[in-house]
Amino acid sequence: MALEYILGATMLVSLISLVGIALFFVAKKHMDSLLFILVSFSTGTLLGAALFDLLPESIDEIKSTVALEITFVGIVVAFCMEKLIHWHHHHAGKESQHKHPLGLLTLVGDGFHNFFDGVAIAAAFLVNPAVGITTTIAIGLHEIPQEIGDFALLLYCGYTKSKALAFNLLSALAAVAGGLLFYFFSGAIAHIESYALAFTAGMFVYIAGVDLLPQLHKEKSARKSGIQLALIVLGAATIWMIARYIE
């Protein structure tokens, strides 16, 4: 059943690109409020998945020191990938004729990101379905605001709506490729699933701590900050409950 779970989950995460784009049009007037909720809840799910599920499962199979070292590698890799994209974004943004290369770079970078999402989902389901579910939820919720941003950037770069939609979906399908490749070659290295879970935990911590939390800190209203905190805790609690009670 693991292959069916992996294929279904990676396809679901890939199709979330369409959901994000649909929300871009349907709820455009309420986009700020929608992103406020999604980013806050997604922060909690990413941190919850990393700390309550992925790392504990990894440490069950390999030494805690090794798991934490691999987690650090995940953080460094996430930093390098994002730094490269931001560096190109900064230089390409200086001249309008560089818009199309920026769009291509966004698609390639997003494709690599989605490929690793697929690897993470496959590694999680190979451990057990509960870990697979929590990982898929955390990735899926993070994908919605990300795909909205990518779609808007492609439009800015001069792509038509139909081309932006098609390329965004193609990039998202890299998750399926990542999941399938990991499934078929997972037996090549002992405990590779546990290494992949620790690596994913590092990437999740980086995304939540570097990309999402700084966005939340821009909110100065005490009431809205309280709502943010509640949504973060709710997201983490959702992952905690799934990790503890779903077999």
N, C-alpha and C positions, 0 to 999 in steps of 0.2 A: 504493500500500500504506500510505501514511502515515495515512490516515483510519482504516483497519482497525486499525493499531497503536494509534492514539490511543483509539479506541473501546474496544478490548479492554483496554488498560492502565487507563483510567479506570474501567471497569466492575469490573475486578479490585480496584483500590484501594477502590472503593465497597463491594464485598462483604467487604472486610477488616473492616468494622464488625461483620459477623455473626461473623467468626472471633474477634474480640476479645471479643464478648459470650458466645460459646460457651465460650471459655477461662475467663470469669468464673465460669461454673457448673461446668464439668468439672474445672478445676484450682484451685478456690477455696482448698483447703487448702494448695496450693503456690504461691499467687499471689505472695507476696513473692519467692520464688526465681525465679519466671518473669519478673517485672518487673525483677528485678536483672539477668538476662541480656539481656532485650529492650532496656532503657534503655541499658545499656553498649554493646551491639552497634549500636543505633540511633544513638548519639552518633558512633561511628566512621563509619557510613555517611553521615550527614548532612554531617560535616566532609569526608569523602573526596569525596562528590559535589560539594560546593561548590568545594573547592580543587584537586582532581585532574581534574575533568571540566567542570563548568559554566563556571567562570571562564576556563579555558584555551580552551574552545570559543568563548566570547563574545569574548575578546580576538583570536581569529583573524579576526573579521569587523569589529570596531570597535576604536577606540583604547583602549589599556589604561587611560588616565586616565578616559575616559568609562565604561568597564565598571566601574571601581572606584567612580565616582560613583553609578552606578545600584545597585551593591551596597550602598552606604551608604544609599540611599533604601529599599532592601529591608529593611535593619536597622531604620530609623526607622519604617517602616510596620508592621513586626511588633511593635515596641515599643508603638506607639499602639493597635493592635488589642488586644494583651494588656492594656495599661493600662486600656482601656475596660472589658473584661470583668472584670478584677480589681476595678475601682472599683465596678461594679454588684454584684459578688459580695460585697464588703465591706458595702455598704449594705443589700443585700437580705437578707443573713444575719442582720441584727439582729432581724428580726421574722419569726415563723413564717408569717404570712399572705403574705409576699413570696416564698415558696418557688416558686410557679408562675411568676411573672415571671422568677425566676432561671433556671428550666428553659427558658423561652422564649428568654431572652437567650443561654443556652448553645447552644441549637439554631441560633439566627441567627448567632452568632459562629462556630460550627463550620461552618455552611453557607458563610460567606464564606471561611473557611480552606480548606475543601474545593474551593471554586470556584477559588481561586488554585492549589491543587494540580493541578487539571485543566489550568489554563493552563500551569503549569510542565511537565507531562507532554507536552502538545501541542507546546510550543515545543521541547522536547528531541527529540521524534521528528521534527520538521520539519528539525532539523539533521542527525541520522543515528540509526539504530536503537540503536547502542551507547549514546549519550547518553540516549536514551529509556529504555533498560533500567536504567541506573544510577539515573536520577531516579526511576523507578517503584519500584525496590527501596528507595531511601532513604525515599521517602514512605510506602510500604507498611509498612515496619518501624516507622516512627514512629507510624503510625495505630493499631497494635494497642494499645499502652498508653494512647494518648489516648482511643480509643473505649471501652476498659474504664472509664476515669475518667469519661467523659461519661455512660455508661450508669448507673454507680453514682450519679452526681449527679442524673440524671433520676428514679431510684427515690427518692432522698432528697427530691426536690421533690414527690413524691406521685403520679407517673405509675405506672400499672400496668406490669407487665413487657411485655405485648403492645404498649401504646402507646409505651413507651420504646424498644422494638425497632423499631417502625414509624417513629417520628419520627427515630430515629438513622439508619436506613437512608435515609430521605428526605433528611436533611441530607447524608449521604455522597454521594448521587447528584448533588449540586451539582458534584462533580468532573467528571462526564460533561458537564454543561452548559458548564462552563468550558473543557473541552478542545475541544468542538465549536465553540463561539463563536470561540475563538482560531483554530482551523483555518480557518474560513470567512472570517474578517476579517483574517487574518495578512498578506495582500497589501496592506493599506491603508497601511502604514508600512514603509519600507525598513529592513531589518535588525531588524525587530521581534522576531524569534526571539532574536537575540543580546542585545537589551535585556532580554527576559524571562528569559533564562538568568542574566544578571548579577543581576537583581532577585531571582530564586529563590535564588541563591547567598547573597545577603545574609540572606534569611529563614532559610535553613538554618543559617548561622553563628549567627544570633540564637537560634534554637531550641536548638541544641546548646550554645552558650555560656551562655545565660541560664536555660533551663528544665531541661536535662538534666545538665550538668556539676555545678551546685550540688547536685542530688540525689545524685550519685555521691560528692561530698565529704562527705556525711553518714556514709558508711561509714568507720569508724575501724580496723577490723581490717586488719592488714598483709596477711594472706593473701587476703582478699576484695578489697582494693584492688589487689593484683597481678592477680587474675582480671579485675577491671574494666579495668585497663590492657590486658591481653591481648585482651579482647573489643573494646575501642575500636580497637586496632591491627588486629585481624582484620576488623572492619567496614570500616575505611578501606582495608585491603589488598584486600578483596573488590571494592570499587568501583574501585580502581586497576587491578586485573587486568582487569575487564570493560571499563573505559575504554581500556585499552591493547591488548587482544587480541581483542575481539569487534567485528567490522565489521557 
